[in-house]
Amino acid sequence: MSPARPPAPSRRADAKRNRDTILATARAAFADGEGEISMAEIARRAGVGMATLYRNFPGRRELLEALYADEVDAICDAAGTLDGAPGEVLTTWLERFLAYFVSKRPISAELLQHSDPSAPVFGSNRDRVLAAGQSLLTAAQQAHEIRDDLTLEQILDMVIAIAKIPAEPDYLDPILQTALDGLRPRPA
């Protein structure tokens, strides 16, 4: 009698693993800034066939949207995992938001080439970020650690403006810290 053969992974597990591998490969490829990378090259680097790639992402736009949504998920999830004083939590989240925005720049730039800037992917994800961060801002304002004359949209627009500066994070960090200092309430 031959030894029992381990069960084969379920098709769903394989499909999820393939999708995750494609996303991780595409994310790394776009982050490298190598210019426009082909879908065939993404499939090759991910070690999957073109049929697997297109079964998961029928086109380049769908792949870019999935990458963009994954990054939005990460920043939204971070809003619920931070500990500390409310003002500290908000500023830590805003620092992550800057890093997120800078890291997604290549993906969003390419996505804009394949989508209309008013596409639902942009608006719905902005709404998700605003919803995730609003409780952080409210808590910080109620604790009198952040000025109460600012909205989260204004604060995020400030961080986005800093993130758009074409520079390395070491250059952007002191600018962000100066802006975050300005969120503190004015002395009476």
N, C-alpha and C positions, 0 to 999 in steps of 0.2 A: 504494500500500500504506500503510495507516494504521499509526502507531507501535504497538508492542506495549503492551498494557494490563498494568499491574502486577498480579500475582496478588492476588486478594482474600484478606483475612486468613482463616485457618482458623476454622471454627465454634468449635473449642475455645478459640482465642485470644480470640475475641469473648466467649464465655461466661465465661472467666476475667476478662477486663477488666470485664464487666458486674458480676460477683460482687464484684470488688475495689472498683469504684466504689460499689456499694450499701453495702458495709461501711464504706468511708471516709466516705460521706455520713451513714450512720446514726451512726457514731462521733462525727462532728462535731456532729450534731444532739443527741445525748444529752449531750455535753460542754457544750453551750450552756446546758443546764438550763432549757430552754423549757417544761418540763412534758411531759406525755405527747404524743409526736409520732405521728401516724398512719402506717400503712404506706403509704397513698396519698401522703402528703407526702414520705416518704422516697423513693418511686419518682419523684415529680415532681422533687425536688431532684437525684436521681441521673441524671435524664434517661432513665429506662427505663420501659417499660410495666409495668402491674400483673402481666401474665402473666410477664414476665421476673423481676420481684421474687419472685413466688410459686413460680416454677420453681426458683429458688435457695434460697428460704426459705419453706417451706409455711405458716409462721405466725410470729407475733411472737416466740414462745419460741425457735424455731430461729434467728432472726436474732440475738437477744440471746445465745444460747449460742455462736454463731459469733464474735461480738464479744468475749465473755468469753474464749473459747479463744485467740483471736488475741493478746489481751493477756497471757495466761499464756505463750503461745509466746515472746513478746518477753522476758519476765523470765527464762524458762528459758534462752533463747539467750544472754542477757547473761552468765549464769554461766560460759559457756565462752569469752567474748571479752575478759575483763579481765586486765590484766597488773599485776604489782607484787608486793610482799611479801604473803604469804598473809593477814595480818591486814588490810592495806589493801584487798586484793581483796574480802574478805568484807564489810568496812564499806561499800565503794563499791557492792557488790551490794545490801546492805541499804538504802542510800540510794535506789537505783533501785526497790527493792521498795516503799518508802514512797511514792515518786512514783507507781508503778504502782497501788498500793492506793487512793491518793487519787483518781487519775484514773478508776479503774474503779467508784468508788462509785455514780455514777448508773446505770451499766449493771447492776451487781449488784443494786442496790435494785429496779430495774424487773424484772430477771430473777426475783428472789424473789417478785414479785407474780404471775408467770406460772408459777412452779415451786415445788415443795416444797423447803424448805431441806435436806432429806436427799437431794435428787436427785443422781444420779451425776455430773452436770457439776461440782458443787462438790467432792465428795470426790476424784474422779479428778484434777482440776486441782490441788488442794492436794497430793496425792501427787506430782504432776509437779514442783511447786515445791520440795517437800522433797527430792526426788531430785536436782534440779539444784543446790541449795545445799549438800547434805550434804558433797560433796567439798571445797567451799570452807571449810566449818567444820572439817572434819577436818584439812585442811592447816594452817589457822591455829592449831588446837589443838596439832598436832604441832610447830609452830614456836614454841610457847609464847607466842604473841601474843594468844591469846584464852583465857579461862578454860575449864578442861576439865570444870567441873561443870554446864554448861548444854547442853541439846540444841538442835538447830535449831528444833524446834517451840516451845520456850520463847522463843527469840530472836525468831522470827517473830510469836508472839503478842504480845510486847512492842511490836514495830514496828506491828502491826495496832492495838493499843490506842492508840498515838500517832496513827496515821492516822485513827482514829475521832473525834478531837477536831475539832469543827466550826470550823476556822480555816484561814487562808491558809498556804501553804508557808513564808512568812517567819516566821510564828509557830511552826510545827512544827519547823523545822530546828534551832534551838538545843535543843529538847527531845530530838530524836532524837540530836543530837551528845552530849548529856549521858548519854543511855542507852547509846550506843555506847562512850563512855569507860568505862562500868561493865563492859564486856565484857573489858577488859584484866585480866590476872592480878593478883592482889593481891600486893603486895611481901612477900617472905619475912620 
